[in-house]
Amino acid sequence: MSRKSILLALSFLALVALALAACTPTEVVKTVVVTQEVMVEGTPVVQEVVVTATPAPEVPTEAAPRTLVICLGQEPDTLYVYGGSMLAASQVQEAIYDGPVDNRTFDYQPIILEKLPSLADGDAVINPVAVAEGDTVADNDGNPATLTATTTDTPGTLVRPAGCRSADCAVEYDGTNVTEMDQMVVTTKLLPGLMWSDGTPLTAADSVYSFSLYMDPDTPNPTRYTGERTASYTAPDDVTNVWTGIPGYIDSTYFINTLGTFPPMPQHVMGQYAPADLVTAFDADKLWVGWGAYVIDDWVKGEQITLHKNPNYFRASEGLPKFDNLVYRLTAGDANAAIAAVLAGECDIVDQTTSLDAQSQLLLQLQAKGQVNATFVTGTTWEHADFLIRPAEGYLNTGDFSGFDTDGDGVGPFGDARLRQAVTMCMDRQAVVDTVLYGQSIVIDTYLPPNHPLYNADSKHYDYDPAAAQALLDEVGWVDSDGDPATPRVASGVTGVPDGTPLAFKFETTNAAMRQQYTQILAQSLTGCGIGITLNYWNSTQWFADGPEGPLFGLHYDLGAFAWLTGVQPPCDLYLTNQIPTADNGWAGQNNPGYSNPAFDTACSMQLQSLPGEDNYVKGAKDAQFIFSEDVPVAPLFLRLKLAVTRPDMCNFVMDPTANSEMWNIEEFDYGSGCGG
């Protein structure tokens, strides 16, 4: 074929291609006029030709799968719900389990339940039931006990008869004087149509199976508190659970005593293992079957955990979750590397287990430039400095500041509330917030944050006021004898303390970097009031060890700092007299200051013995706080921060004060164009 014939042929093909390309996918090319060279009697002739053609059907192009990458600062020890309590595990568990009950904004929200049960709606009731000697009941303190009658040698069980809701009407059982006690029965309903991620129906029986794991002695559960106060837990049908408490146990959080306490576990998968074997088999055999937004594909230890969206998720019809794939990348807590990864687009979220606190200033600067979003939230974990009011007996013989028994009843110098108030006013707590926490937290006055619905706004507040503090120290008898504020004040007429004893004591805590920072600031301000301070830092295992060996709970320290976690219910029980650690209770109490005030005990007991919404519940909670703020058995310092970082266009990422994990609504996370509405 001649060069001309080849070129004409190529022209023909090109024209056909252009004609086809010009059509929409639904069009059919019926007639296209092109030119081509043909041979007529041996001579090449160019002529028009009508070509009929149909384009190939278009192959639809699917959108590329979307992947969310979350960088964790710690690797979970296990994903077994009853196997551990690491926050890093909760971050992943939120993806594979949703709820069953969330804890946000100091309240509870049902997730896979139709509603939370309530006494007002009738799905929770309190019934009088018959009791007899030998029955398991709750005693006056709410602890399980065998109902035992009075004998000549031992007192009978102190219990509350039916209709009795306070210690004032409790009676000692003599065998005949208590025939009925109150019993709570709570009923919950699952949402219809729930499924496990493998397509198996999720039923109420899965929660009963979970209860059996919770109570099994081979399950490493940190507490069986609710289970030990449970008379029965049943599933009368596929969507109904019924919890029945032991007689006498009236629980203020009764509405979470079904799936909120015993989350469903897939018996069809896990039931083949003995409870003791689940501890090791759960992760090793990949028993990660949940009902949440995502399903785990694989866990490469030390590197990452990969997941994909759950097609059986009960909110799938809402277009959730937003991502096709999810990756938890493990960063070993390197905050600098994690921040660099967000800036480079390698991580979409860096979670709070990465310990970003030390980089707060950098993060605020990057946020101001629009390069990241830094979320600072004051949580419910609060740091406090505890005054040792009632030292252990051996500690009273040490001869130092706490070695003096001021009233002959084991109470040391910090037994005087005025001294505790003065020391609190000498602590520049705001300077700690401004420097260590970059102004992102607040100084607090009680064991509740100001945004808690039961916070008592009338609680006493102690500003940093060295002048007022020193005047109060003079009043107590701790005087500046040499006129030199750089030297400690000394005792002059302080009851039980020899004159001339210096106002000097140890300030102790763990060796965590943040605690070393803030105690140094506080020590400097205390020194300015004429108080001698020796800082001492402990390994956390030693500091928090049980008594009598542990300094904190063995009651042999002077001023000690650490943190408690406050939840929905005000934790006044931390400071009840019966919570003072002693040899008699096996050093099991939590009241490490040794604080005791009958008025506080009464108010706190009123709260604990009432139900949320009742007048006595509110009154008891607020009265206890006010008494606490006046007595200052501990100096509340500040709220710990929860801090996470996201790419700047992330949406629906909400850190809540009372939600333990910031992944509580991971199914709604999105970024970029997905945030448009």
C-alpha positions as CSV (number, residue, x, y, z in Angstrom):
1,M,0.0,0.0,0.0
2,S,1.3,3.5,-0.9
3,R,2.2,6.0,1.8
4,K,-0.9,8.0,0.6
5,S,-3.1,5.0,1.1
6,I,-1.7,4.5,4.6
7,L,-2.3,8.1,5.6
8,L,-5.8,8.1,4.2
9,A,-6.6,4.9,6.1
10,L,-5.2,6.4,9.3
11,S,-7.4,9.5,8.7
12,F,-10.4,7.2,8.4
13,L,-9.7,5.5,11.7
14,A,-9.0,8.8,13.5
15,L,-12.3,10.3,12.3
16,V,-14.2,7.3,13.4
17,A,-12.6,7.6,16.8
18,L,-13.4,11.3,17.1
19,A,-16.9,10.7,16.2
20,L,-17.3,8.0,18.8
21,A,-15.6,10.1,21.4
22,A,-18.0,12.9,20.8
23,C,-21.0,10.9,21.8
24,T,-22.4,10.7,25.3
25,P,-22.3,7.3,27.0
26,T,-25.9,6.7,26.1
27,E,-25.7,7.7,22.5
28,V,-25.3,5.3,19.6
29,V,-23.5,6.4,16.5
30,K,-25.8,5.5,13.5
31,T,-24.2,7.4,10.6
32,V,-20.8,8.9,10.3
33,V,-19.5,10.2,7.0
34,V,-15.8,9.8,6.5
35,T,-13.4,9.6,3.6
36,Q,-11.2,6.7,2.5
37,E,-9.1,5.6,-0.5
38,V,-10.4,2.8,-2.6
39,M,-9.1,1.2,-5.8
40,V,-11.1,1.7,-8.9
41,E,-9.8,-0.2,-11.9
42,G,-6.4,-0.2,-10.4
43,T,-6.4,3.5,-9.7
44,P,-6.6,4.9,-6.1
45,V,-9.7,7.1,-5.7
46,V,-10.8,9.1,-2.5
47,Q,-14.5,8.9,-1.8
48,E,-17.0,9.4,1.0
49,V,-18.2,6.4,2.9
50,V,-21.1,6.2,5.4
51,V,-20.0,4.2,8.5
52,T,-22.4,2.8,11.1
53,A,-20.8,2.3,14.5
54,T,-21.8,1.7,18.2
55,P,-19.5,2.9,20.9
56,A,-18.3,0.4,23.5
57,P,-20.3,0.6,26.8
58,E,-18.8,2.9,29.4
59,V,-17.2,1.2,32.4
60,P,-18.3,3.3,35.5
61,T,-15.3,4.5,37.5
62,E,-15.9,4.0,41.3
63,A,-14.6,6.6,43.7
64,A,-11.3,5.6,45.3
65,P,-11.9,4.1,48.8
66,R,-11.5,6.6,51.6
67,T,-9.2,5.9,54.5
68,L,-9.0,7.5,57.9
69,V,-5.6,7.3,59.6
70,I,-5.4,7.7,63.4
71,C,-2.0,7.8,65.1
72,L,-2.0,6.2,68.6
73,G,0.7,7.0,71.1
74,Q,0.3,3.7,72.8
75,E,-0.4,0.2,71.6
76,P,-3.4,-1.6,73.3
77,D,-2.5,-4.4,75.6
78,T,-5.6,-6.3,74.5
79,L,-8.9,-5.5,72.8
80,Y,-10.8,-7.9,75.1
81,V,-13.3,-5.8,77.0
82,Y,-12.6,-7.7,80.2
83,G,-8.9,-8.1,79.6
84,G,-7.6,-4.6,80.4
85,S,-8.5,-0.9,80.8
86,M,-5.9,1.0,78.7
87,L,-7.2,4.1,77.0
88,A,-5.4,3.0,73.8
89,A,-7.7,-0.1,73.8
90,S,-10.8,2.0,74.2
91,Q,-9.7,4.1,71.2
92,V,-10.0,0.9,69.0
93,Q,-12.9,-0.6,70.8
94,E,-15.0,2.4,70.0
95,A,-14.7,1.5,66.3
96,I,-15.8,-2.2,66.7
97,Y,-18.4,-1.6,69.5
98,D,-20.7,1.4,69.6
99,G,-22.0,2.0,73.1
100,P,-24.0,0.2,74.4
101,V,-24.4,3.3,76.6
102,D,-22.3,6.4,76.1
103,N,-21.2,8.7,78.9
104,R,-21.2,12.4,77.7
105,T,-21.8,15.8,79.2
106,F,-22.1,14.3,82.7
107,D,-25.0,12.1,81.6
108,Y,-25.7,8.8,79.9
109,Q,-27.0,8.2,76.4
110,P,-28.5,4.9,75.1
111,I,-26.8,3.7,71.8
112,I,-28.1,0.2,71.1
113,L,-31.0,0.4,73.6
114,E,-34.4,1.8,72.8
115,K,-34.1,4.0,75.9
116,L,-32.6,4.2,79.4
117,P,-34.9,2.7,82.0
118,S,-36.4,4.9,84.6
119,L,-38.5,4.7,87.7
120,A,-40.8,7.3,86.2
121,D,-41.5,5.2,83.1
122,G,-42.0,1.9,85.0
123,D,-39.2,0.0,83.3
124,A,-37.4,0.2,86.7
125,V,-39.2,-0.5,89.9
126,I,-38.5,-0.9,93.6
127,N,-40.5,-3.8,95.1
128,P,-40.7,-5.0,98.7
129,V,-39.6,-8.6,98.9
130,A,-39.6,-11.1,101.7
131,V,-36.3,-11.9,103.4
132,A,-35.2,-14.4,106.0
133,E,-32.1,-15.3,107.9
134,G,-29.4,-16.7,105.7
135,D,-30.4,-14.6,102.6
136,T,-27.9,-12.5,100.7
137,V,-28.9,-8.9,101.2
138,A,-27.2,-5.4,101.1
139,D,-26.3,-4.1,104.5
140,N,-26.7,-0.5,105.7
141,D,-23.5,0.4,103.7
142,G,-24.7,-1.2,100.5
143,N,-22.3,-4.2,100.8
144,P,-23.4,-7.8,100.2
145,A,-24.0,-9.6,103.5
146,T,-25.6,-12.8,104.8
147,L,-28.7,-11.7,106.9
148,T,-27.7,-12.8,110.3
149,A,-29.6,-12.4,113.6
150,T,-28.3,-11.0,116.8
151,T,-26.7,-13.4,119.2
152,T,-25.3,-13.0,122.7
153,D,-21.8,-12.8,121.1
154,T,-22.3,-10.9,117.8
155,P,-24.6,-8.2,116.6
156,G,-27.1,-8.8,113.9
157,T,-26.7,-7.5,110.3
158,L,-27.5,-3.8,110.1
159,V,-30.0,-3.4,107.3
160,R,-32.8,-1.2,106.0
161,P,-36.3,-2.6,106.1
162,A,-38.7,-2.0,103.1
163,G,-39.4,1.7,102.8
164,C,-36.2,2.8,104.6
165,R,-33.9,4.9,102.4
166,S,-31.4,6.2,104.9
167,A,-29.1,5.1,107.8
168,D,-31.5,6.8,110.2
169,C,-34.0,4.0,109.9
170,A,-31.6,1.1,109.6
171,V,-32.1,-1.6,112.2
172,E,-30.0,-4.5,113.6
173,Y,-31.7,-7.7,112.5
174,D,-32.8,-9.8,115.4
175,G,-34.5,-12.6,113.5
176,T,-38.0,-11.2,113.4
177,N,-37.9,-7.4,113.1
178,V,-37.2,-7.3,109.3
179,T,-39.4,-9.4,107.1
180,E,-39.2,-7.3,103.9
181,M,-36.6,-5.2,102.1
182,D,-36.7,-3.2,99.0
183,Q,-35.4,-4.7,95.7
184,M,-34.7,-3.0,92.4
185,V,-35.7,-4.6,89.1
186,V,-34.5,-2.9,85.9
187,T,-35.7,-3.8,82.3
188,T,-34.1,-2.7,79.0
189,K,-34.9,-3.3,75.4
190,L,-32.4,-3.6,72.5
191,L,-33.0,-1.8,69.3
192,P,-34.6,-4.2,66.8
193,G,-32.5,-5.9,64.1
194,L,-29.1,-5.6,65.6
195,M,-26.4,-7.8,64.0
196,W,-22.9,-8.8,64.8
197,S,-20.4,-7.8,62.1
198,D,-20.4,-11.5,60.8
199,G,-24.1,-11.3,60.1
200,T,-25.3,-13.2,63.2
201,P,-28.2,-11.7,65.1
202,L,-27.2,-9.9,68.3
203,T,-29.6,-10.8,71.1
204,A,-30.1,-10.1,74.8
205,A,-28.6,-13.5,75.6
206,D,-25.2,-12.1,74.4
207,S,-25.3,-9.7,77.4
208,V,-26.2,-12.5,79.8
209,Y,-23.2,-14.4,78.4
210,S,-21.1,-11.2,79.1
211,F,-22.4,-11.2,82.7
212,S,-21.1,-14.7,83.1
213,L,-17.7,-13.7,81.9
214,Y,-17.8,-10.6,84.1
215,M,-18.4,-12.7,87.2
216,D,-16.1,-15.6,86.3
217,P,-13.1,-15.7,88.7
218,D,-10.7,-16.5,85.8
219,T,-11.7,-13.2,84.1
220,P,-9.2,-10.4,85.0
221,N,-11.9,-7.9,85.8
222,P,-10.8,-5.1,88.0
223,T,-14.1,-5.0,89.8
224,R,-17.2,-7.1,90.2
225,Y,-19.1,-4.5,92.2
226,T,-22.4,-4.5,90.4
227,G,-22.3,-8.3,89.8
228,E,-21.8,-9.0,93.5
229,R,-24.9,-7.0,94.2
230,T,-26.9,-8.8,91.5
231,A,-29.6,-11.3,92.5
232,S,-30.3,-12.3,88.8
233,Y,-29.6,-11.2,85.3
234,T,-31.8,-12.7,82.6
235,A,-32.9,-12.4,78.9
236,P,-36.6,-13.4,78.7
237,D,-36.6,-12.8,75.0
238,D,-34.2,-11.8,72.2
239,V,-34.4,-8.0,72.9
240,T,-35.1,-7.8,76.7
241,N,-32.7,-7.9,79.6
242,V,-33.8,-7.9,83.3
243,W,-31.5,-7.0,86.1
244,T,-32.6,-7.7,89.7
245,G,-30.5,-6.4,92.6
246,I,-30.1,-8.1,96.0
247,P,-32.6,-6.9,98.6
248,G,-31.6,-3.6,100.1
249,Y,-29.3,-2.5,97.3
250,I,-30.7,0.7,95.8
251,D,-28.3,1.9,93.0
252,S,-28.2,5.5,91.9
253,T,-26.9,4.4,88.4
254,Y,-29.5,1.5,88.1
255,F,-30.2,2.6,84.5
256,I,-26.9,1.2,83.2
257,N,-27.0,-2.1,85.2
258,T,-27.8,-4.2,82.1
259,L,-25.9,-3.7,78.8
260,G,-24.2,-0.6,80.1
261,T,-22.4,-2.7,82.6
262,F,-22.4,-6.1,80.7
263,P,-21.9,-5.2,77.0
264,P,-22.8,-8.0,74.6
265,M,-20.1,-10.5,73.8
266,P,-20.4,-12.8,70.8
267,Q,-21.1,-16.2,72.5
268,H,-21.3,-17.9,69.1
269,V,-17.6,-17.0,68.6
270,M,-16.2,-16.8,72.1
271,G,-18.3,-19.5,73.7
272,Q,-15.9,-22.2,72.5
273,Y,-13.2,-21.0,74.9
274,A,-13.1,-21.2,78.7
275,P,-13.0,-17.8,80.4
276,A,-9.4,-18.3,81.5
277,D,-8.4,-19.0,77.9
278,L,-10.1,-16.0,76.4
279,V,-7.5,-13.7,78.0
280,T,-4.9,-15.0,75.6
281,A,-7.1,-16.3,72.7
282,F,-9.1,-13.2,72.2
283,D,-6.4,-11.4,70.3
284,A,-4.4,-14.4,69.2
285,D,-7.3,-16.0,67.5
286,K,-8.8,-12.7,66.2
287,L,-12.1,-12.9,68.0
288,W,-12.8,-9.3,67.1
289,V,-16.5,-9.6,66.2
290,G,-18.5,-6.5,67.1
291,W,-21.6,-4.5,66.1
292,G,-19.8,-1.1,65.6
293,A,-19.0,0.9,62.5
294,Y,-15.8,-1.0,61.6
295,V,-14.5,-4.5,61.4
296,I,-10.9,-5.4,62.2
297,D,-8.9,-7.0,59.3
298,D,-5.5,-7.4,61.0
299,W,-3.3,-6.2,63.9
300,V,0.4,-6.1,63.1
301,K,1.9,-5.7,66.5
302,G,4.0,-2.6,66.9
303,E,2.9,-1.2,63.5
304,Q,-0.8,-0.8,62.9
305,I,-4.4,-2.1,63.2
306,T,-6.4,-2.1,60.0
307,L,-10.2,-2.1,59.7
308,H,-12.9,-1.8,57.1
309,K,-16.5,-0.5,57.3
310,N,-19.1,-2.9,58.7
311,P,-21.8,-3.6,56.2
312,N,-24.0,-4.8,59.1
313,Y,-23.6,-1.6,61.1
314,F,-27.0,-0.6,62.5
315,R,-26.5,3.0,61.2
316,A,-25.3,2.0,57.7
317,S,-28.5,3.4,56.2
318,E,-27.4,6.9,57.4
319,G,-24.3,6.6,55.3
320,L,-22.1,5.8,58.3
321,P,-19.3,5.3,58.8
322,K,-17.9,8.0,56.5
323,F,-14.8,6.1,55.6
324,D,-14.3,2.7,53.8
325,N,-11.1,1.9,55.7
326,L,-9.7,2.8,59.0
327,V,-6.0,2.5,60.1
328,Y,-4.7,2.9,63.7
329,R,-1.0,3.6,63.2
330,L,1.2,3.0,66.3
331,T,3.7,5.8,67.0
332,A,5.2,4.7,70.3
333,G,4.3,8.0,71.9
334,D,6.7,10.2,70.0
335,A,4.8,13.5,70.1
336,N,7.2,15.3,67.7
337,A,7.0,12.6,65.1
338,A,3.2,12.4,65.4
339,I,2.8,16.2,64.9
340,A,5.2,16.0,61.9
341,A,3.0,13.1,60.5
342,V,-0.1,15.3,60.7
343,L,1.6,18.2,58.9
344,A,2.8,15.8,56.2
345,G,-0.7,14.3,55.8
346,E,0.3,10.9,57.0
347,C,-2.0,11.0,60.1
348,D,-5.5,12.6,60.1
349,I,-5.8,12.4,63.9
350,V,-3.2,12.1,66.7
351,D,-5.0,10.9,69.9
352,Q,-4.5,11.8,73.5
353,T,-2.4,8.8,74.3
354,T,0.5,10.4,72.4
355,S,1.0,12.7,75.4
356,L,1.0,16.0,73.5
357,D,1.0,18.2,76.6
358,A,4.6,19.2,76.4
359,Q,4.0,20.4,72.8
360,S,1.0,22.6,73.7
361,Q,2.7,25.9,72.8
362,L,3.8,24.6,69.4
363,L,0.4,23.2,68.7
364,L,-1.3,26.5,69.6
365,Q,1.2,28.2,67.2
366,L,0.4,25.7,64.4
367,Q,-3.3,26.1,65.0
368,A,-3.0,29.9,64.7
369,K,-1.4,29.4,61.2
370,G,-4.2,27.0,60.2
371,Q,-1.9,24.0,59.9
372,V,-3.6,21.8,62.5
373,N,-6.6,21.8,64.8
374,A,-5.6,21.3,68.4
375,T,-8.4,20.3,70.7
376,F,-7.9,21.1,74.4
377,V,-10.6,19.9,76.8
378,T,-10.7,20.0,80.5
379,G,-11.7,16.5,81.5
380,T,-12.8,15.1,84.8
381,T,-9.4,14.1,86.0
382,W,-8.3,16.5,88.7
383,E,-4.9,17.0,90.3
384,H,-4.9,17.7,94.0
385,A,-2.4,18.1,96.9
386,D,-3.5,16.1,100.0
387,F,-2.9,17.1,103.6
388,L,-2.0,14.2,105.8
389,I,-4.5,14.8,108.7
390,R,-4.3,11.5,110.4
391,P,-0.8,9.9,110.0
392,A,-0.2,6.2,110.5
393,E,0.8,5.5,114.0
394,G,4.4,4.7,113.2
395,Y,4.7,8.0,111.3
396,L,3.8,9.9,114.4
397,N,7.0,8.8,116.0
398,T,9.3,10.1,113.3
399,G,9.9,13.5,115.1
400,D,9.3,15.6,112.0
401,F,6.4,18.0,111.2
402,S,3.9,15.1,111.0
403,G,5.4,13.4,114.0
404,F,3.3,15.4,116.5
405,D,-0.1,14.2,117.7
406,T,-2.0,17.4,118.3
407,D,-5.1,16.0,120.0
408,G,-4.1,12.6,121.4
409,D,-6.2,10.9,118.8
410,G,-3.7,10.3,116.0
411,V,-4.3,13.7,114.4
412,G,-1.3,15.7,113.3
413,P,-0.7,19.5,112.7
414,F,-2.8,19.4,109.4
415,G,-5.8,18.5,111.6
416,D,-6.3,22.2,111.9
417,A,-8.4,23.3,108.9
418,R,-7.0,26.9,109.3
419,L,-3.5,25.6,108.5
420,R,-4.8,23.7,105.5
421,Q,-6.6,26.9,104.3
422,A,-3.5,29.0,104.7
423,V,-1.3,26.5,102.8
424,T,-3.8,26.5,100.0
425,M,-3.8,30.3,99.8
426,C,0.0,30.1,99.6
427,M,-0.1,27.9,96.5
428,D,0.0,29.9,93.2
429,R,-2.2,27.4,91.4
430,Q,-3.0,29.9,88.6
431,A,0.7,30.2,87.8
432,V,0.7,26.4,87.3
433,V,-2.3,26.6,84.9
434,D,-0.7,29.6,83.0
435,T,2.7,28.0,82.6
436,V,2.5,24.2,82.7
437,L,-0.9,24.1,81.0
438,Y,-0.5,27.2,78.8
439,G,-3.7,28.7,80.2
440,Q,-5.9,25.9,78.8
441,S,-7.2,24.6,82.1
442,I,-8.7,26.1,85.3
443,V,-8.1,26.2,89.0
444,I,-10.9,24.2,90.8
445,D,-12.4,24.5,94.3
446,T,-13.9,21.0,94.9
447,Y,-13.8,17.5,93.5
448,L,-16.3,18.6,90.8
449,P,-15.6,20.8,87.8
450,P,-17.7,24.0,87.5
451,N,-19.5,22.6,84.4
452,H,-20.9,19.6,86.4
453,P,-24.7,20.0,86.8
454,L,-24.3,19.3,90.6
455,Y,-21.5,21.8,91.2
456,N,-22.1,24.0,94.2
457,A,-21.3,27.6,93.1
458,D,-21.2,28.7,96.7
459,S,-18.2,26.5,97.5
460,K,-15.3,28.3,99.1
461,H,-12.6,29.7,96.8
462,Y,-9.1,30.3,97.9
463,D,-7.2,32.8,95.7
464,Y,-3.4,33.0,95.9
465,D,-3.1,35.5,98.7
466,P,0.2,35.3,100.7
467,A,-0.8,38.2,102.9
468,A,-4.1,36.7,104.0
469,A,-2.4,33.3,104.4
470,Q,0.4,34.6,106.6
471,A,-2.2,36.4,108.8
472,L,-4.0,33.1,109.2
473,L,-0.7,31.3,110.0
474,D,-0.1,33.9,112.8
475,E,-3.5,33.2,114.1
476,V,-2.9,29.4,114.3
477,G,0.5,30.0,116.0
478,W,2.9,29.5,113.2
479,V,4.9,32.7,113.5
480,D,7.8,34.5,111.7
481,S,10.1,34.7,114.7
482,D,13.1,36.1,112.9
483,G,11.5,38.5,110.4
484,D,13.1,36.6,107.5
485,P,10.6,35.3,105.0
486,A,13.2,33.0,103.6
487,T,13.3,30.9,106.7
488,P,10.4,28.7,107.9
489,R,8.0,30.0,110.4
490,V,8.0,28.2,113.8
491,A,5.3,27.0,116.2
492,S,4.4,29.2,119.1
493,G,1.5,27.9,121.1
494,V,0.3,25.4,118.5
495,T,-1.6,22.7,120.4
496,G,0.4,19.5,120.6
497,V,3.4,20.9,118.8
498,P,6.5,22.0,120.7
499,D,7.4,25.7,120.4
500,G,10.1,26.3,117.9
501,T,9.1,23.5,115.6
502,P,9.6,24.7,112.0
503,L,6.8,24.8,109.6
504,A,8.6,22.6,107.2
505,F,7.4,19.4,105.5
506,K,7.8,17.2,102.5
507,F,5.8,17.7,99.3
508,E,5.8,14.4,97.4
509,T,4.3,12.9,94.2
510,T,5.3,10.8,91.3
511,N,8.3,11.5,89.0
512,A,6.1,12.4,86.0
513,A,7.5,15.4,84.2
514,M,4.3,17.5,84.6
515,R,4.1,16.8,88.3
516,Q,7.7,17.8,88.8
517,Q,7.0,21.0,86.9
518,Y,4.0,22.1,88.9
519,T,5.3,21.0,92.4
520,Q,8.4,23.2,91.8
521,I,6.2,26.2,91.0
522,L,4.0,25.5,94.1
523,A,7.0,25.0,96.3
524,Q,8.4,28.3,95.3
525,S,5.2,30.1,96.2
526,L,4.9,28.2,99.5
527,T,8.4,29.2,100.4
528,G,7.4,32.8,100.0
529,C,4.9,32.4,102.9
530,G,7.6,31.1,105.2
531,I,6.9,27.4,104.7
532,G,9.9,25.1,104.3
533,I,9.4,22.6,101.5
534,T,11.4,19.5,100.5
535,L,10.3,18.0,97.2
536,N,10.4,14.2,96.8
537,Y,9.5,12.2,93.8
538,W,8.6,8.5,93.7
539,N,8.3,5.8,91.1
540,S,4.5,5.6,90.5
541,T,4.4,1.9,91.6
542,Q,5.9,2.8,94.9
543,W,3.9,6.0,95.4
544,F,0.5,4.2,94.8
545,A,1.4,1.0,96.6
546,D,-1.1,-0.3,99.2
547,G,-0.5,0.4,102.8
548,P,1.2,0.0,105.1
549,E,4.3,0.1,102.8
550,G,3.0,2.6,100.2
551,P,3.6,6.2,101.5
552,L,0.3,7.6,100.1
553,F,-2.2,4.9,101.2
554,G,0.0,3.8,104.1
555,L,-0.4,7.4,105.5
556,H,3.2,8.3,105.9
557,Y,3.7,11.4,103.8
558,D,3.1,15.2,104.6
559,L,1.7,16.8,101.5
560,G,1.1,14.5,98.6
561,A,-0.1,15.1,95.0
562,F,-1.9,12.8,92.5
563,A,-5.1,12.7,90.5
564,W,-8.6,11.3,90.9
565,L,-11.1,10.7,88.0
566,T,-14.5,12.2,88.6
567,G,-17.4,10.7,86.6
568,V,-21.1,11.6,86.5
569,Q,-21.8,10.9,90.1
570,P,-20.0,13.3,92.6
571,P,-17.3,11.2,94.3
572,C,-17.9,12.4,97.9
573,D,-17.4,8.8,99.0
574,L,-13.6,9.2,98.5
575,Y,-13.6,11.2,101.8
576,L,-15.9,9.3,104.0
577,T,-14.6,8.4,107.5
578,N,-15.1,4.7,106.7
579,Q,-12.8,5.1,103.7
580,I,-9.7,5.9,105.8
581,P,-7.1,3.2,105.0
582,T,-6.3,1.2,108.2
583,A,-4.9,-2.1,109.1
584,D,-8.4,-3.1,110.1
585,N,-9.7,-2.7,106.6
586,G,-6.6,-4.1,104.9
587,W,-5.5,-0.6,103.9
588,A,-8.3,-0.7,101.3
589,G,-9.8,2.7,101.9
590,Q,-9.4,5.7,99.5
591,N,-9.5,8.5,102.0
592,N,-5.7,8.9,102.2
593,P,-5.7,12.3,104.0
594,G,-7.5,10.6,106.9
595,Y,-10.2,13.2,106.8
596,S,-13.2,12.8,109.1
597,N,-16.1,15.1,109.6
598,P,-19.5,13.8,110.7
599,A,-21.3,16.6,108.9
600,F,-19.6,15.7,105.6
601,D,-20.4,12.0,106.2
602,T,-24.1,12.8,106.7
603,A,-24.3,15.0,103.6
604,C,-22.4,12.5,101.4
605,S,-24.5,9.5,102.7
606,M,-27.6,11.5,101.8
607,Q,-26.4,11.8,98.2
608,L,-25.3,8.1,98.0
609,Q,-28.5,6.8,99.5
610,S,-30.7,8.8,97.1
611,L,-31.5,8.5,93.5
612,P,-30.7,11.0,90.8
613,G,-33.3,13.7,90.5
614,E,-34.5,13.3,94.1
615,D,-34.2,16.4,96.4
616,N,-32.0,14.6,98.8
617,Y,-29.6,13.5,96.1
618,V,-29.1,17.2,95.0
619,K,-29.0,18.5,98.5
620,G,-26.5,15.9,99.7
621,A,-24.2,16.5,96.8
622,K,-24.1,20.2,97.2
623,D,-23.9,20.2,101.0
624,A,-21.0,17.7,100.9
625,Q,-19.1,20.0,98.4
626,F,-19.5,23.1,100.6
627,I,-18.3,21.3,103.7
628,F,-15.4,19.9,101.7
629,S,-14.4,23.4,100.4
630,E,-14.5,24.8,103.9
631,D,-12.4,22.0,105.4
632,V,-10.0,21.6,102.5
633,P,-8.8,18.1,103.3
634,V,-7.0,18.3,100.0
635,A,-6.1,21.4,98.0
636,P,-7.7,21.0,94.6
637,L,-5.2,22.2,92.0
638,F,-6.5,22.0,88.4
639,L,-8.3,19.9,85.8
640,R,-6.1,17.7,83.7
641,L,-6.3,18.3,80.0
642,K,-7.4,16.0,77.2
643,L,-5.5,17.0,74.1
644,A,-5.6,15.7,70.6
645,V,-4.6,17.0,67.2
646,T,-6.3,16.7,63.8
647,R,-5.7,17.8,60.2
648,P,-7.2,21.3,59.9
649,D,-10.2,20.3,57.8
650,M,-11.4,17.5,60.1
651,C,-15.1,17.7,61.2
652,N,-17.3,16.0,63.7
653,F,-14.3,15.4,66.0
654,V,-15.6,16.3,69.5
655,M,-13.7,15.7,72.7
656,D,-16.2,15.5,75.6
657,P,-15.3,16.0,79.3
658,T,-16.9,12.7,80.5
659,A,-16.4,10.5,77.4
660,N,-13.3,8.5,78.2
661,S,-12.3,8.2,74.5
662,E,-12.5,10.9,71.9
663,M,-13.5,8.2,69.4
664,W,-17.0,8.0,70.9
665,N,-18.5,9.1,67.6
666,I,-15.9,7.7,65.2
667,E,-18.5,6.7,62.7
668,E,-19.3,10.4,62.1
669,F,-15.7,11.6,61.6
670,D,-15.0,13.2,58.2
671,Y,-12.8,15.7,56.5
672,G,-12.5,17.8,53.3
673,S,-15.5,17.9,51.0
674,G,-17.3,15.5,53.2
675,C,-17.7,18.2,55.8
676,G,-19.8,20.4,53.5
677,G,-23.1,19.6,55.0
